[in-house]
Amino acid sequence: TEPEAILRALQFSDYATRPVLVGGGMLHLDNRTVLYSSGERFDASSAMPAPATGTHYNHDFAVNPLRDTPELHKRINPDFNGWWLCLIPTEVLKKIGLSMPVFIKYDDVEFGLRAKENNIPTICLPGVAVWHQAWHDKDISRTWEEYFAQRNRWLCTLMHFPVPSKKFAFRMLYEDAHLGTKLLYSAMKLNHMALRDLTEGPEYIVRCLPQKLAEVRKAREGFTDSLVLHNLDDFPAALADYEPTFIPSDPKTVTKIGLKSVISAFFSQSSGIKDAHPQVSIMSKDAIWPAFNKVSSALVTTADGNGAAWFKRDSKLYRKELFRCVHLAANILKQWNKLSRLYRESDFCSINTWQRIFNHSSK
């Protein structure tokens, strides 16, 4: 972080006539002229972050300088600012509480939404930013982070959308089906684990904090996609290299093609469990669902390029896990009103809850 960015955020906050959250943009650490975001909103239809209205992701100032980009000159009204850089006055914490006591994802999103509901806006201040590791260097669906991302994502949604929507159930199934088309069966298991844990309520979420990471790591064991080796010579040579041919078009066309891919994978009788060689090798950046169509197994590099895993299709497992997700999604939708009220009315985000967590950890 440039010290100047902190000084600007502090000075802006000092001159504000009422408490505000002052956020800074995120610049890619590996491509330092690219602004990932200058503020985001929470899209209720997908239960995921999206660019703030009138903005877009990954603006490159080397191509389009700030002076020539009027859309970045105007004020934007985000729901939240990512906690790569965000100034939060102490009086805000006293008024609305602390963040959710959950690990690694969506605590910033939920806090911003809660502040907004309490008439405390987020201001994304031009000229304030921090360099941060880019998301394209990560793939959380291939790590233990997938559990925390999905659990906290739906926890955030429960906290702020008390009325259930069929779109929520669709998104739960969509994520599962999407992961399965990429042969990421370990991620499907973590998704189901996350959905089950949500139904246990806030007291369980707090109580399980000390041991949950170990449980999640254990749950990933035994899946071919989770076995990463750092020496490619430890794998049999792939029979071919994957050449990207998929060209994204309008969203409706992509959705239609994706649905066909899911149906094909669901009814497939193919299995790569006994493959002597990976059918193809796929670079991490190309490992999207079209790359796995009709592929029995694939050698896929990790996002950081330091290893690879041999993904193997298991069509029976895919069907089994999808049916499990249908049951879990239906169960959560059925209990949505009760769960939402339970989380919203608890002292989940209070200083007392955080104190309990730290006291327990110290013992």
Secondary structure, DSSP 8 states (H G I E B T S, - for coil): --HHHHHHHHHHHHH-SS--EEEEEEEETTEEEEEEES-EEEETTTTEEEE-TT--S-EETTTS-GGG-GGGTS----SB--TTSEE--HHHHHHH----S-SSSSHHHHHHHHHHHTT--EEEEEEEEEEE--GGG--GGGSTHHHHHHHHHHHHHHHH--S--HHHHHHHHHHHHHHHHTT-HHHHHHHHHHHHHHTT-HHHHHHTHHHHHHHHHHHHTT-GGG-EES-GGGS---S-B---------HHHHHHHHHHHHHHHHH---B-TT-SS-SEEE-GGG-SGGGGTT-SEEEEE-TTSS-EEEEE-BHHHHHHHHHHHHHHHHHHHHHHHHHHHHHHHS-TTSHHHHHHHHHHHH-
